[in-house]
């Protein structure tokens, strides 16, 4: 199964986690002691790691979208199951991004960061033009330009357009392209595994430089407010929005949660929604009573396109890092970012650090320094655990609702002659 292949491609993502604490401590000591040769080495390591992030982030976005979309059998396949899954995926992901924006505006984590007025004004003027050009170039003049200029929105446009075109091809041609893009995607993820393995070294460098610049840069409370925004956005989505979504269809959120708890646990501790897919399918069929046809179609599709937690993380992180570097946005531009974060989340891989690399791609495209993103890196492990669990919880909710509409009480089965299963619902 493709989702399982994706998970295997990032199988070594956790190998360096045990060195994280040591890297943080060493980075703090290096930054505080102000030993010039060590700081020079940290600067070099930081630049090299940022280059590696740039190397893999844009291909990840492009290939993940195409390898996912080209795996669908045809446009007809999404008329019954697909249209419902995609509809509710878009709905929940947009809501997640909107909630993230509202919380970001209320908490205002950038207020604690105070770069010099002159530097900020100069940078805003420069980056503002770059940002407007970045939006205007959403439809590129040629297929190579977005990759050369790190235009993420242009890459998204090409990926989605090419995906739709592939779906209209004869099955033989479609399968060849799907195999090609999936294999290429897996190769890129192998490179990403190597990059992730270097995280402890990168964390040491980022932390050292962070403490070196601490007096004239971002305060700790700003980073705390940022993390608060991410956690609040995800918890509201998981504990308020998704239960209301289930209740609106007459489904018990508590019973559904209990039925899917083993899969949610796997996603949380593995930090991978793809890795939790086999358990999610098993729980859906055997514990939640979801029809086999629905579970086998909806959950794999949701695992690749339904990333509620990722949408919130991308939006908050891009706004926080860019604004901390002196960039400003109008309310209208922030609303545009709701749509951009939603589309990016739909194409994000359900693997460890997927959201982090997508956020990196956007910041690189806008020529934003990534040092603050490096400071976020040590905390991302916990954030990634929460987001992975919420992504799978959202997958389960969408699948439960689709099953209820097609096979619930009073519904007429339209997909096959299989006996409809009984969903855990309020009525039962």
Secondary structure as GFF3:
##gff-version 3
##sequence-region A 1 428
A	DSSP	alpha_helix	2	9	.	.	.	ID=ss1
A	DSSP	three_ten_helix	17	19	.	.	.	ID=ss2
A	DSSP	alpha_helix	20	33	.	.	.	ID=ss3
A	DSSP	alpha_helix	36	69	.	.	.	ID=ss4
A	DSSP	three_ten_helix	75	78	.	.	.	ID=ss5
A	DSSP	alpha_helix	81	107	.	.	.	ID=ss6
A	DSSP	three_ten_helix	109	112	.	.	.	ID=ss7
A	DSSP	alpha_helix	117	136	.	.	.	ID=ss8
A	DSSP	alpha_helix	145	148	.	.	.	ID=ss9
A	DSSP	alpha_helix	152	167	.	.	.	ID=ss10
A	DSSP	alpha_helix	171	197	.	.	.	ID=ss11
A	DSSP	alpha_helix	199	212	.	.	.	ID=ss12
A	DSSP	three_ten_helix	214	216	.	.	.	ID=ss13
A	DSSP	alpha_helix	220	236	.	.	.	ID=ss14
A	DSSP	pi_helix	237	241	.	.	.	ID=ss15
A	DSSP	alpha_helix	242	247	.	.	.	ID=ss16
A	DSSP	alpha_helix	253	270	.	.	.	ID=ss17
A	DSSP	alpha_helix	277	286	.	.	.	ID=ss18
A	DSSP	alpha_helix	292	305	.	.	.	ID=ss19
A	DSSP	alpha_helix	308	324	.	.	.	ID=ss20
A	DSSP	alpha_helix	331	346	.	.	.	ID=ss21
A	DSSP	alpha_helix	354	365	.	.	.	ID=ss22
A	DSSP	alpha_helix	371	407	.	.	.	ID=ss23
###
